[in-house]
Amino acid sequence: CLPGTQKHVLQHINTWINNVPSADPIFWLSGVAGSGKSTIASTLVQEEGNRSWLGAVYFCRRDVTMPEHVVPAIAYRLAHSFPPLRARIINVLRDCPDITGSPISTQFSSLLAKPLSALHDWDFGKSLVIVIDALDEC
């Protein structure tokens, strides 16, 4: 975002991030095409103070991104950043090496939901946020 723009939206999102345990677990930023959603997502990702909670980022691009690649890419980024999660994701891949060819709902459950929920006792330090931009373009 240009300096001084979208302050209220960025502040609202940062407030949500800092209160995720007591807030809704999903923050859905929506708006008409060209309203600045991608710019807001990019700004959040680039702000230095936000790196402690950033788990993974995925920016979809029309005619480039294949929907079945989104979940494995996010799982890869999370596994790369969080060693306790890495072991759980590797186990899934070892048990089901063809998981990337499975339906997206199966990928999500096996590669993200189950491994993340199994880490309830592991503290990420702050909220763990996954930013997905332009999901409708996948």
C-alpha positions as CSV (number, residue, x, y, z in Angstrom):
1,C,0.0,0.0,0.0
2,L,1.1,3.5,-0.5
3,P,2.2,5.2,2.7
4,G,-0.8,6.3,4.7
5,T,-3.4,4.3,2.7
6,Q,-5.5,1.4,3.9
7,K,-4.5,2.2,7.5
8,H,-7.9,1.2,8.9
9,V,-8.0,-2.2,7.0
10,L,-4.4,-3.0,7.9
11,Q,-5.0,-2.1,11.6
12,H,-8.2,-4.2,11.6
13,I,-6.3,-7.2,10.2
14,N,-3.4,-6.8,12.7
15,T,-5.9,-6.6,15.5
16,W,-7.4,-9.8,14.3
17,I,-4.0,-11.5,14.1
18,N,-3.2,-10.5,17.7
19,N,-6.5,-11.9,18.9
20,V,-6.9,-15.0,16.8
21,P,-7.3,-17.4,19.8
22,S,-10.4,-15.5,20.8
23,A,-11.4,-14.4,17.4
24,D,-12.8,-16.1,14.3
25,P,-10.0,-18.4,12.9
26,I,-10.5,-17.1,9.4
27,F,-10.2,-13.6,8.2
28,W,-11.7,-13.2,4.7
29,L,-10.8,-10.0,2.9
30,S,-13.2,-9.5,0.1
31,G,-14.0,-6.8,-2.4
32,V,-14.6,-6.0,-6.0
33,A,-11.8,-6.5,-8.5
34,G,-9.2,-3.7,-8.3
35,S,-10.1,-2.6,-4.8
36,G,-6.6,-3.3,-3.4
37,K,-7.0,-6.7,-1.8
38,S,-3.7,-8.0,-3.3
39,T,-1.9,-4.8,-2.3
40,I,-3.2,-5.2,1.2
41,A,-2.0,-8.8,1.3
42,S,1.4,-7.9,0.0
43,T,1.8,-5.1,2.5
44,L,0.9,-7.4,5.4
45,V,3.4,-9.9,4.2
46,Q,6.2,-7.3,3.8
47,E,5.7,-5.5,7.1
48,E,8.7,-6.5,9.2
49,G,6.7,-6.9,12.4
50,N,4.4,-9.5,10.9
51,R,7.1,-12.1,10.0
52,S,6.8,-13.7,13.4
53,W,3.3,-14.9,12.7
54,L,3.6,-15.6,9.0
55,G,3.3,-19.3,8.3
56,A,2.9,-19.4,4.6
57,V,2.0,-17.1,1.7
58,Y,0.4,-18.1,-1.6
59,F,-0.5,-15.7,-4.4
60,C,-2.6,-17.3,-7.0
61,R,-2.4,-16.2,-10.6
62,R,-5.0,-16.7,-13.3
63,D,-3.9,-19.1,-16.0
64,V,-0.8,-20.0,-14.1
65,T,-1.9,-21.5,-10.8
66,M,-3.5,-24.9,-10.7
67,P,-5.9,-25.4,-7.8
68,E,-4.5,-28.8,-6.9
69,H,-1.1,-27.2,-6.3
70,V,-2.3,-24.7,-3.6
71,V,-2.5,-27.0,-0.6
72,P,0.8,-28.9,-1.3
73,A,2.6,-25.5,-1.8
74,I,1.3,-24.2,1.5
75,A,2.2,-27.4,3.3
76,Y,5.7,-27.2,1.9
77,R,6.1,-23.7,3.1
78,L,4.8,-24.6,6.5
79,A,7.0,-27.6,6.7
80,H,10.0,-25.6,5.7
81,S,9.4,-23.0,8.4
82,F,8.2,-25.2,11.3
83,P,10.2,-28.3,12.1
84,P,7.6,-30.0,14.4
85,L,5.1,-29.6,11.5
86,R,7.7,-30.8,9.0
87,A,7.9,-34.3,10.6
88,R,4.1,-34.7,10.5
89,I,3.8,-33.6,6.8
90,I,6.7,-35.9,5.9
91,N,4.8,-38.8,7.5
92,V,1.7,-38.0,5.4
93,L,3.8,-38.0,2.3
94,R,5.5,-41.2,3.2
95,D,2.2,-42.9,3.9
96,C,0.5,-41.5,0.9
97,P,3.0,-40.4,-1.8
98,D,0.3,-39.7,-4.3
99,I,-1.6,-37.2,-2.0
100,T,-1.0,-34.4,-4.5
101,G,-3.2,-36.3,-6.9
102,S,-6.0,-36.6,-4.4
103,P,-9.0,-34.3,-4.2
104,I,-8.3,-30.9,-2.7
105,S,-10.4,-31.6,0.3
106,T,-8.3,-34.7,1.0
107,Q,-5.1,-32.7,0.5
108,F,-6.3,-30.1,2.9
109,S,-7.3,-32.6,5.6
110,S,-4.1,-34.7,5.3
111,L,-1.5,-32.0,4.7
112,L,-2.8,-29.1,6.7
113,A,-5.7,-29.7,9.0
114,K,-4.6,-32.9,10.7
115,P,-0.9,-32.0,11.1
116,L,-1.8,-28.5,12.4
117,S,-4.4,-29.8,14.9
118,A,-2.0,-32.4,16.2
119,L,0.4,-29.6,17.2
120,H,-2.0,-28.2,19.8
121,D,0.7,-28.5,22.4
122,W,3.3,-26.8,20.4
123,D,3.5,-23.0,20.7
124,F,4.1,-21.1,17.4
125,G,4.9,-18.1,19.6
126,K,2.0,-16.1,18.2
127,S,-0.8,-16.7,15.9
128,L,0.0,-18.7,12.8
129,V,-1.3,-17.0,9.7
130,I,-1.5,-18.3,6.2
131,V,-2.1,-15.7,3.5
132,I,-3.8,-16.8,0.3
133,D,-4.4,-14.1,-2.3
134,A,-6.6,-14.3,-5.3
135,L,-8.0,-17.8,-4.5
136,D,-10.7,-17.2,-7.1
137,E,-8.0,-17.0,-9.8
138,C,-6.8,-20.6,-9.2
